[in-house]
């Protein structure tokens, strides 16, 4: 392999490591609750608090980190992550475990933003979309491979061991990146105010809203994917792991599709995907009457509902590089920030729909968010097209 492929592999490995750390708690939540002597509901707050800290800390750290060398900042954040994850592995009380999770959540988003910047810099221009889609796939691979392995390790030994293995992976990743990553990425200095100007651009804040509604559309039903498969479709708990594995594989394919769309047409074809999303989500109650049609619908939704990820990430980076070079790091973090906010909105909506409408009505709440995504995508494409026309006239 040439140097670029080694570098790309190292960045995907970081994404995989971050995904394992974030998602593994879901798979071992019952073991954690029993070990730390709390209820499963209390242990569930670990997921909520992680997402909140992640969403709040990421923009703060990325704004402050702009004044420092990208390589050194990434390595420092990786070491903090390593400390936090190792602490999680040794925690023997709920309070200390919660603090350790908050520490890893605080730096995880900034690490993700930095590896996106490195990917954008080291990849040939015609390969950027592919590499960025592979970074997203790293998280999906973590859910498909890492989470089941972590769950199996927890069942066979202890959930502490699973976290220790992530620490070993983190240490190895740090060593690899120390040798492979460029030391001096090009960057334009700028204060916090200079960077926040990025958010006043209509192309940026519409894109952020698009990500928020897209994530909400996904998690308005995916939050309860287990009861949808078991209670709704009647699959056994034995079959559940295989079904989730299949959905995870489809998610990886979806990320690759996202990269292809970003390379070829960018955001211009996104409205078509949202129309399909809306139709499928509205058909969910009908599809749920049969196992084959119900699970088939979930497979298709998993493939296409996150296609926006790579096109919008490149959109943010392209706008920042062209007009706000001092804010490229902030631009690289917007996808993660607003996706996590969207997760909170979607899961909260799902809880309300489940309470008042029942399991089979979850698709309707998700369809509302998909409809809002469609409207925003159409407006965003018109704004981008108008900007291109104005730029062409000025030249």
N, C-alpha and C positions, 0 to 999 in steps of 0.2 A: 504493500500500500504506500502511496505517496504521502507527503506530510499533511496535505489538506484532509485526506481521508482519516488519518490518525487524529487530527484536530477535531474534525466533525464527530468522530466516534466518541472522543472525550466529552464533548459538549452534550451529546445525546445521553451519555452515561450519567452526567450531572442531572439531567432532566429525570432520568429513571430513578436516581437516588432520591431526589426531591419528591417524586411521586410515591415511592415506597414509604417514605417518612410520613407523608400527609395521609395517604389512604389506608395504611396498614392498621391504624387504630380502629377503623370501621370493622375490619375482619376479626379483630381480637377484643372487641369491646366488652364482651361477656367475661372473658378471662381477666381483663384489667379490673373490671368491677369486682369480681370475686377476690382477686389478689389484694386489691387496695381497700376492700371492705366497704364498698359503696354500692348503691343501686345502679342498675343498668341505665336508668334515666339520668342519674347524676353523672355517670361516666360519659353519657351522650353529649353533655355540655362541652366536653373536650373538643369535639368536632366544631361546635358552634363558636367557641372562644377562639380556636385556631383560625377559623375563617375571618373573624372580626379583626384579630390582631394582624393577620396577613394583609387585609384590605387597608387598614389604617397605617401600618408601619411602612408599607412598600413605597407610597409616594413620598413620605417624609425622608426615608433613607436615600432614595434615588435623587431627590432634590439636593440633599446635603452632600452626596457622594460625587456630584458633578465636578467639584473642585479638586478631586484627588485622581491619581493615576488609576485607570480602569483595571489593569492587571493586579496591582497591589490591593485595590479595594475588593476585587473578587476573591483573592486568596484570604484576606482577613475575614470576610464574611463566611467563607467556607470553613475556616477554623472555628468561628463562633458557632456555626451550624454543627460542626463535629462535637464541640463541647456540649451543646444543648441536647443533641441526640444521645450522646454517651450518658449524660445525666439522666435522660429518660430511661435508659437501660438499667441504671442502678437505683432509680427511685423506688422507695418502699412505702410512700404515703401519697394520697391523692393530691395534697397541696403541693408537694415538691414535684410530682409528675406534671401537674398543671403548669407550674412555673417553667419547667424545662420545655414543655410544648409551646408555651408562649415565646420562649427565647428562639426556638427554631422557626416558629411562624414569623417572628419579627424580621428575620434575615432571608427567609426562603424566597419571598417575592422579589427582593432586590437581586438575589443570585440569579433568578430566572431572567430578570431584565438584562443583566450583564451578559449572560450567555447568549441571549438574542442579539445583543450588540456585537459580540465577538463573531457570531455566526454571520451577521450582516456584513462584517468587515472582511472575514477570511474567505468567504465563498465567492466564486466568480459570479458576476451579476446574473447570469442566466441560471444559476444554481441556488440562488438565495431562497426562493420559495420552497424548493425541495428540502433544503437543510432545516429551515424553520418549521416545516411540516413534520420533519423527523424529531425535532425537539418536542413538539406537541405529542408525537407518537410515543416518545419516551415515557410520558405520563401514562398513556394508555397501556403500554407494555408493563408498566409497574402494576397497574390494576389487574392485568391479565395474568402475569407471571409472578410478580413480586408479592402481591397481596395474598394469593393462595399459598405460596411458599411460606410467607410469614405466619399465616394461620396454621399451616401444618406444623411448623416449628413450635409455635405456641402450644398446640395440642400435644405434641410429643414431649416437649421439655418445659419451656416457659416463654411468655411473651418478652421477658427481659432479653433472652438470647436473640430473638429476632431483631431487636433494636441494636444489640451489640454487632450483629452482622452488617447492619446498615452503617454503623460507625467504621467498621473495617473497610467497607466499600467506599465510604467518604474519604478515608485516609489515603487509600490507593488512588482515588480520583484526584485528590490534591497533588500527589506526587507526579501523576501523569501530566496534569495541566502545568505544573511548574516547569516541565521540560518542553512542552509543546506550544503553549499559547504565546502570541506576540506580546512583548513587554510594553509597547507604546502604541496603543490605538490612537488614531487621530481624534482629537476632541477640541471643541470650542469652549473656552471658559465662559461662565455666566453665573450671575447670582440667582437667588431664588425667584426674584421678581422677573428677571429676564427669561427664566425657564417657564414660569407660569403663563407668560404671554401665549404659549402654545395652545392653552386651553380656551383662549378666546376665538380661535379660528373655527369657523363653522364646520369645516371639513373634519376637524378633530372631535369637537363635542358631539356632533351627529354620529360619528363613528363609535364614540364611547357609549352613547345611548343604544346604538345598534347591538353592541356586545352585551350590554346589560339585559336587554329584552331577549336576545338570543339565548343567553344562559338561563334566564327565567323560564323561557319556553321549554328548555331541556329538563330543568329540575322541578318544574311544576308537575311532571309525571315520574321522572326518574328517581326522585327522592323515595318513592314507594315502589320501586321496581320489584323488590322481593315479594311483598304481598300481592302485587299485580300478577306475578308468575305463579305463586303458590295458591293463595286464596282465590284470586280472579280466574286464572286459567287451570287451576287444579293440579299443577305439577307437584311432585313429591319433593321433599327437602333433599333427597338423594340426587335427584336430577338438577336441583337448583344450581350447584356449582358448575355443572357442564353448560347450563343455559347462560349463566353469567360469563363463563369463559367464551362462549360463542359471541355474546354481545361485546365482550372486550376485543376480540379479534375484529369484529365489524367496526369498532371504534378506531382501531389502528388503520384499517382500510379507509375509513372516513377521513383521517388525518392526511393520508396519502392523496386522497381525492382533493382535499383542501389545497394541498400543494400544487396539484395539477391545475386546478381552477385559478389559483393565484398566478401561475406562470402564463396561462393562456388568455384569460379574460378578466381577471381581477374581480372587482366588485360588480361589474356590469351585468353578470348573469345571476347574481344572488337573488333578485326578486323571484326568479323562477323556482329556486329551491324552497323559498318561503311559501310559495303557493302550494307546492307539493306537501310541505310540512303541515300546513293548515288543513288540507284535505285529509291527510292521514290521521291527524289528531282528532278531527271531527268524526272520523270513521271508527275511532277506537272502541266505543261501546258495542258497535256491531261486530267488529273483529274479535272482541273478547268472548263472543259466544262459542268460539271454536279454538282449540289449542293451536292448530296449524296457522290459521289466519291471524290469531292474536300474536303469537311469537314472531311470525313473519313480518307483521307490521312493526314490531319493536326492532327487528333487525334492520329494516329499511330506514326507520327513523334514526337509529344509531349511526347509520352510514352517512346520512345527509344533514342532520340537524346542526352539526358543528362545522360544516364546510366553510363557514365564514371566517374561521380562525386565522388561516394563513393570509388570505386576501386583505383582511383588515389590519393584520400586523404589518404587512408590507406597506399598506396605505399610510399608517401612522409614521413609519420610518421614512418613507419617501417625502411626505409633507415636511417632516422635521428637518431632514437633510437639505431640502431645497430652500426652505424659508426660515427655519428656526434651528440652525445647527447647534446652538448652545443647549438645546433641550432634547437631544436624541435619546439620552438615557431615560428621561421622563416619558418620552414617546414609546419606548420599548416596554414600559411598565403598565401602560394604560389597559392593554388587553387583560392582564392578570387582575388588575385592580377592579375593573368593572365587571369582569366575569364572576369574581367572588361576591360582589354586591348583588349581581343577578342571581347567583345561587341562593343567597339569603332571601331575596324577593320571591323566587320561584318555590323554594321549599316552604316558606310561610304561606304562600297562596295554596300550595298543595295541601297543607294541614287544614286550612279553612274549607277547601272543596271537599276533602275527605270527611270532615266533621258534618258538613251540612248537605252534601250531595252524594257521598258514597264513593267507593273505589272506582267504579266504571265512569264517573263524571270527571276524573282527573284530566282527561284529554281536552275537555272544554276550556278549563283554565289555561292549559298550555297553548291552546289554539288562539286565545286572546293575545298572549304575548307574541306568538308567531305572526299574528296579524299586525301588531304594532311594529314588529321587526320589518315586515314587508313595507309598511308605510315609510319608515325611517330609511330603509335601503333605497327606495325610489327617490326620496328627497335628496339623500346623500349623493347618489349618482348624478342628479341634476345639478347640484352645487359644484361637484367636481368637474363636470362638463363645462359649466359656465366659467369656472376658474381657468380651465385650459383655453377657452376661447378668448378670454381677456388677456391671458399671457401671450397668446399668439398675436393678438392685435398690437400689444405693446412692442413686440419685436418687429 
